[in-house]
Amino acid sequence: MKPIQDIYPLLTTPHNVVITTHQKPDADAMGSSLAMYHFLTSFGHSVTVVSPTNWAKWLDWMPGSANVIDYELQRDRGGSRLTTGPMGVLPRF
């Protein structure tokens, strides 16, 4: 894990970011993914949230949930996000 001082400079230059959840995301997974989505978009990043599977519909009240890609149903949208990145490398924090 990197110290926060090393991560902050990465926020200043917009990047394409993909956030993934675990299968059948619960409220914790969906909430934390969408919180990171909103945080990063506030810095100008292009962010996509991809769930490997569907989620409980009662989670749809969360702001941004309509933008989450269900990979099982939308492989064409989700797969293209997972294979694009600077030189094909997806950085991890």
C-alpha positions in Angstrom: 0.0 0.0 0.0 1.3 3.5 -0.9 1.3 6.4 1.6 -1.4 9.0 0.9 1.3 11.5 -0.1 2.2 9.3 -3.1 -1.4 8.8 -4.2 -2.5 12.5 -4.1 -0.4 13.6 -7.2 -2.2 10.9 -9.2 -5.5 12.7 -8.6 -4.4 15.9 -10.3 -4.2 14.4 -13.8 -7.5 13.0 -15.1 -7.4 9.2 -15.9 -9.8 6.5 -17.1 -10.6 4.5 -13.9 -12.5 1.3 -13.6 -13.9 0.3 -10.1 -15.1 -3.3 -9.7 -17.1 -5.0 -7.0 -17.4 -8.5 -5.9 -20.2 -10.8 -7.2 -23.7 -9.9 -6.0 -22.5 -6.7 -4.4 -24.1 -5.8 -1.1 -24.7 -2.3 0.3 -21.1 -2.0 1.5 -19.6 -2.9 -1.9 -22.0 -0.7 -3.9 -21.8 2.2 -1.5 -18.0 2.3 -1.3 -17.7 1.8 -5.1 -20.1 4.7 -5.7 -18.5 6.9 -3.1 -15.1 6.4 -4.9 -16.9 7.0 -8.2 -18.2 10.4 -7.0 -14.9 11.3 -5.3 -12.8 10.6 -8.5 -15.3 12.3 -10.9 -15.0 15.4 -8.7 -11.3 15.5 -9.7 -12.2 15.2 -13.4 -11.5 11.5 -13.9 -13.6 9.4 -16.2 -14.9 6.6 -13.9 -16.8 3.4 -14.7 -18.1 1.0 -12.0 -18.5 -2.6 -13.1 -20.2 -5.3 -11.1 -19.6 -8.9 -12.2 -23.2 -9.7 -11.6 -26.5 -8.0 -10.7 -27.3 -6.5 -7.3 -30.4 -6.2 -5.1 -32.7 -3.6 -6.6 -33.2 -2.0 -3.2 -29.7 -0.6 -3.7 -30.8 1.5 -6.7 -31.6 4.4 -4.5 -27.8 5.2 -4.3 -26.7 8.1 -6.4 -24.9 6.8 -9.4 -26.3 3.3 -9.3 -27.9 3.7 -12.7 -24.4 4.1 -14.2 -23.1 0.8 -12.8 -22.5 -1.8 -15.5 -23.8 -5.4 -14.8 -21.0 -7.3 -16.5 -23.2 -10.4 -17.0 -25.8 -8.5 -18.9 -23.5 -5.9 -20.5 -20.3 -7.7 -21.4 -19.8 -5.5 -24.4 -19.8 -2.3 -22.3 -17.9 -3.7 -19.3 -15.3 -5.6 -21.2 -14.2 -2.6 -23.3 -13.7 -0.6 -20.0 -11.5 -3.4 -18.6 -9.1 -3.6 -21.6 -8.5 0.1 -22.1 -5.9 2.0 -20.1 -2.5 3.6 -20.6 -0.5 1.1 -22.5 -2.9 -1.6 -21.3 -1.8 -1.3 -17.7 -4.4 -0.7 -15.0 -2.7 0.9 -12.0 -3.8 -0.3 -8.5 -3.8 1.8 -5.4 
